[in-house]
Amino acid sequence: MKKTIIILLIFLSNAFFINAQIATKMNTKPAYIEIAKFKLKADISDKQFLEAEIAVRNGMIKSQKGFISREISKDNEGNWLMDLRFETKSDMDAWFVVLKQDPNMKILGSMIDFQSMRMEFFTKQI
């Protein structure tokens, strides 16, 4: 019985160690993150904005070097949150130059109340 318990404990500790190593390897990819919080202009519907967001995602950004993801969320008070991720700050900076030429981004940008916008930038740690 003691041998069985010892073997089981060894097995479980090895499984835990292996899972920890896998999780660490999965989370080591770098990312530079922009978080933007904003409201839409009063005459813009959620549907219009989300359609414009889909157009942005299907446009120039998807082939942009270092692009990882772009997520949009909304709270119950009409605040929107955009989480944009690139592999490096320089990749994101390059996107900021390109987006000025992206017709889909121009449409999307015209829907945002920039007086309400707050942007923050982060570097992923783990």
Buried (B, 14 or more C-beta within 10 A) or exposed (E): EEEEEEEEEEEEEEEEEEEEEEEEEEEEEBBBBBBBBBBBBEEBEEEBBEEBBEBBBEBBBEEBEBBBEBEBEBEEEEBBEBBBBBBBBEBBEBBEEBBEEBEBBEBBBEBBBEEBEEEEEEEBEE
